[in-house]
Amino acid sequence: MSIDEKLLRKRERSAALMMWMAKRSSYNKSLLDKACRWAVNRATTLPPEEDFLRDPLIDNDQGFDPDELDRYQRGETG
C-alpha cells in the first residue's frame, strides 16, 4: 500500500467518524451524545478573526436606534 492510499484511507475513516459524531450529537440524550456535540462544536467553530460573517457594526454595538430603523423601513430620509 502506497503512502497516498494510506492517506486516503485515513481521510475516509476520519470523515466517517465525523459523520457518526455529527449524527450522534444530534440526539443529545446520553453523556456520549453530549461529548460528541462538544467535539463537533469545537472542531467546526472558527476563531472570531477568521469568521468572515462577523459584522463590526454589530460587534461594536453601532447599530440603528429604534426610531432610525423605523424611519428607514418606512422609506423616510433625512
TAKATA-V347935 format. One record per residue. N is the residue number from 1. RES is the residue in one letter. SS is DSSP state (H for helix, E for strand, C for the rest). PHI is phi in degrees with one decimal (* if undefined). Layout:
{{N:RES:SS:PHI} {N:RES:SS:PHI}}
//
This chain:
{{1:M:C:*} {2:S:C:-81.5} {3:I:H:-65.6} {4:D:H:-63.5} {5:E:H:-66.9} {6:K:H:-64.9} {7:L:H:-64.4} {8:L:H:-63.0} {9:R:H:-64.5} {10:K:H:-64.9} {11:R:H:-66.6} {12:E:H:-63.7} {13:R:H:-64.5} {14:S:H:-64.9} {15:A:H:-65.3} {16:A:H:-64.6} {17:L:H:-65.0} {18:M:H:-65.2} {19:M:H:-64.9} {20:W:H:-63.0} {21:M:H:-65.5} {22:A:H:-65.1} {23:K:H:-65.0} {24:R:H:-66.5} {25:S:H:-70.5} {26:S:H:-73.1} {27:Y:H:-71.8} {28:N:C:54.4} {29:K:C:-109.9} {30:S:C:-97.6} {31:L:H:-65.3} {32:L:H:-64.8} {33:D:H:-61.0} {34:K:H:-68.3} {35:A:H:-67.6} {36:C:H:-64.8} {37:R:H:-62.0} {38:W:H:-61.9} {39:A:H:-66.7} {40:V:H:-67.0} {41:N:H:-62.0} {42:R:H:-67.0} {43:A:H:-75.7} {44:T:H:-103.4} {45:T:C:-81.2} {46:L:C:-89.4} {47:P:C:-65.9} {48:P:H:-57.1} {49:E:H:-72.7} {50:E:H:-103.1} {51:D:C:-85.1} {52:F:C:-76.1} {53:L:C:-88.0} {54:R:C:-69.0} {55:D:C:-116.1} {56:P:H:-62.7} {57:L:H:-64.7} {58:I:H:-71.8} {59:D:H:-62.9} {60:N:C:-91.7} {61:D:C:57.3} {62:Q:C:-111.3} {63:G:C:-91.7} {64:F:C:-80.4} {65:D:C:-82.8} {66:P:H:-58.2} {67:D:H:-67.0} {68:E:H:-64.2} {69:L:H:-64.8} {70:D:H:-62.8} {71:R:H:-62.1} {72:Y:H:-64.0} {73:Q:H:-68.3} {74:R:H:-82.9} {75:G:C:87.3} {76:E:C:-80.0} {77:T:C:-120.3} {78:G:C:94.4}}
//
